[in-house]
């Protein structure tokens, strides 16, 4: 059989980890047409418990592992480096070692925090990582462990992820704008707000391709499986906040703070334990060329998410 290709008439066993998170919830939907999906949340598969995770893999024998679980408390990681490293680096290594030994595919998600954010242009997959935080270093260690394992994999680096389900920056801005007449938001950090829905759909497309296209599967396996995945375009956190409030006001949401009342501030005016990249923009040309897709502008799915939130009340 060609590298990593499961026959189209044989539905693969897909193990989804982190199934209750923003991305995991969307992956539950997107992966269903591909095979038999076993969706496990943190209670069912805790990535900090490596022996239990190993036992789960041996018991379930998945053909595809999709790891949407991670330690994402960026500031808390500064005081919990061992836990962040276990979940973001040691657990992915265990998953990768299993995938390599069983000829399974592994999908893993990484972050813009592997870069220091000083490059003036969007980062490509060829740029050397230089993380500045415990979180960034732990995620980079996970990437390196997967690459070193030799397993068949996709690693998608993304940034500024949001969804209608769960907490996120846009929903926080809406909440605060209902309560306050004035907001202050950082204006010197730039990135692309990226929906969990988009990431999940691209993941499903990539897995469909390796399952049905032997040439594509071999190319991904023998080359780097690392791809940048964000929406197109970019903005600052300040610009993002203004866009959210503008759209909410247009939909008739009652706000005390108007978009023009959001004050731009510098990163130094909002100190946090972990440093943030000033530039979180990722060049996604390699992914678009590989899959033959065009990633949408960031505003489109933010509008969709806000409409969903409005329907939820």
Secondary structure as UniProt FT lines:
FT   TURN            3..4
FT   TURN            8..9
FT   STRAND          12..17
FT   TURN            19..20
FT   HELIX           22..31
FT   HELIX           32..34
FT   STRAND          35..40
FT   TURN            42..44
FT   TURN            47..48
FT   HELIX           50..60
FT   STRAND          64..67
FT   TURN            74..75
FT   HELIX           76..79
FT   HELIX           81..85
FT   HELIX           86..90
FT   HELIX           91..102
FT   STRAND          105..111
FT   HELIX           112..114
FT   TURN            125..126
FT   HELIX           134..149
FT   STRAND          152..158
FT   STRAND          161..162
FT   HELIX           169..179
FT   STRAND          183..186
FT   STRAND          190..191
FT   STRAND          194..195
FT   HELIX           196..212
FT   HELIX           214..222
FT   STRAND          226..228
FT   STRAND          235..236
FT   HELIX           237..250
FT   TURN            251..252
FT   HELIX           259..261
FT   STRAND          262..265
FT   HELIX           267..269
FT   HELIX           285..291
FT   HELIX           298..312
//
